[in-house]
Amino acid sequence: MSKVTTQREGNVLVVTLDNPPVNAFSTEVRNAMAAAIADAATDDAIEAVVIRAEGRMFSGGADITEFGSAPVHPTLPELIDAIEDLPKPVVIALNGTALGGGCEIALGCNYRIAVPGAKIGLPEVKIGILPGAGGTQRLPRVVGVEEALPIIVTGNPVSAQKAQEIGLVDRIVAPEALRDEAIAFAREMAGRAEHPVSSRRTDRIGDYDANVFNTFRAEHGRRLKGLDAPAKCIEAVELATRLPYDEGIAKEREFFMELVNGDQSRALRHVFFAERQAGKIDGVGKDVLPLPIRKVGVIGAGTMGGGIAMNFLTAGYDVVMVERQQDALDRGTAIMRKNYEATARKGRMTAEQVEAAMGRLTPVLDMAALADCDLVIEAVFELMAIKKDVFGQLDAICKPEAILASNTSYLDVNAIAACTSRPEQVLGLHFFSPANIMRLLEVVRGDATSPEVLATAMDLARKIGKVAVVSGVCHGFIGNRMLGARQDQANALLMEGALPAQVDQVLLGFGFPMGPFQMADLAGLDIGWDPDTTSSATVREVLCEQGRRGQKAGGGFYDYGADRQRTPSEAANAVIRDFAARSGNEKREITDDEIRERLLYPMVNEGALILEEGVAQRAGDIDTVWVNGYGWPPHTGGPMFWADTIGLDKVLAGLERHAARMPDVHVSQLLRDKAASGGRFNG
Ligand code: T1G
């Protein structure tokens, strides 16, 4: 079936794009559309053109899968120039989302109409490039520099209403009337002698604040630090205000080619596709239909339970939330409402949506209320005995077809499932705190978990806006198991002469939002610590015994001011030096390079072991876990893609160089084999 069709409506040629799933401008689409435009140019019976699309959106832009290979003519810039050079009015009808090239082709048309729900934008910066089909030169000419900069540099789309306000869209039209209205608009414009042309609209560029670029750089500097694409986006828009259009376009093309062939864009495109690939389970095809889920039960109204419940309430599910004590239930419910109200204050929810979400919540003290839930998720204390007791009760209370899930971060889901008569309906749903914010969800498949239950979990993840990754059962699954490998080395480095600030700074410099000891202070050093049985056996225990239980206590590995800003702590460093002195290690200066290798290479090795054991389906899944759950900087692609980029032989050499200091790190055979063959984890 052709991906571009044409239809004559009197003196108007209607060109329709139909290239599921996102109407990407593939080579085939560009060829067919260019042919239609060429026909329109030579056929005198055609006095105007409408460009439209079928499906749920207008277009997700250029076909990203074609990047990395040589450009094929007509390129998208060439197609858009042909549209713009057509001596007849062209109206584009945006039936929904129009991103990247989808927005740029609209900029090449004379007139733009959109449905109310359309989101229009240039997200190229999010995959490490810039709008490479005229966006950086046309958009500022149409909407002005101040409006164009955030659209291009943040990559966030604007609503159809905002687009109309800033002149990016001429009219907003109801979906059912869009096609006819576009044809009528085109026919109306056919009689005019002059039509607006974005590339030659230089009037708007003139009236802008010359400081806007430096002001923008200053406001966004921290967020854009170390990223190639945003800097080039700003520079390209700045050149649009200084250079004639053709010279500006040449610079845009130069920047585009430089970025698209760079490591950062390759990494960000890997993350984009890996996140989507992670949603697929090998051996569980689309023929395995998800089970119907209408009512969800959550056990525990604490930080995790409340956050988990919010995901489902926001997505429109009824939720029964169980706690043992009324005061804990009330506290949890109040915190959920407070979180929703904070979201509403930021304009991301209306007051009505908050009331509707809270109205779907049934807080109870009795687990019997879970009897008719389709899915129950427990978020109780991380002790196997408690989990087993809860699942034994759930098995007796819940209806036979109910799915029972544990939010455990580490524990053996098979052992939990064995406490029920329905192990095929038991799995892990490991949310990350804060559960209503963090995108990652580890779906832990037990040995007995059925394909239907797995398919249901992946479908639910999509519906509540999570990025789901399937993990097999092992201690810590994918993310926490690799985190453990990193933390072991971080702790060992303290015994060899390093201090928390130096270790943390190495990861901050790599692009993580925080280092291991900052994370520990934030989470609280007293997780799992028992004041009644403590024995001063570890640095963490001694710090807890001194009341240094983390940021919440004003001090842990660091001291914290009233503003929660951290400063190195002499008290904590003294405890560390004392333990280091008693550890038998000679104190030595440790380089930042060694710290980075000792923290990250064992993580990569653990990821290779996870692949070897079949705990993760693919290396991209591991990258997806770490980018979405632990702050691995996406512009390096995740631990496995980063290792591929620097070279697995280099990773192996580093592990062997530090082997004497890492006796518990057993090098993966998969890593050895790939290093020897010049292979990559990500194909
Ligand atoms: N190219 C190729 N495949 C794409 C694609 C694209 N632009 N966008 C999505 N897909 C695939 C995706 O991998 C998945 O495949 C399926 O479509 C559904 O996607 C010159 C250079 C449009 C908001 O960065 O943001 O234009 O897993 O699950 O949730 O200046 O996709 O089914 O095999 O995400 O409804 C710029 C990227 C391109 C937008 C739809 N555009 N896409 O979200 O579906 S560069 C982007 C998205 C460009 C020009 C430049 C989203 C979406 P599979 P999905 P969705």
Residues whose N, C-alpha, C, O or C-beta is under 5 A from the ligand:
A	BS01	T1G	P21 V22 A24 G60 G61 A62 D63 I64 T65 L76 L99 G100 G101 P123 E124 L130 P131 G132 A133 R276
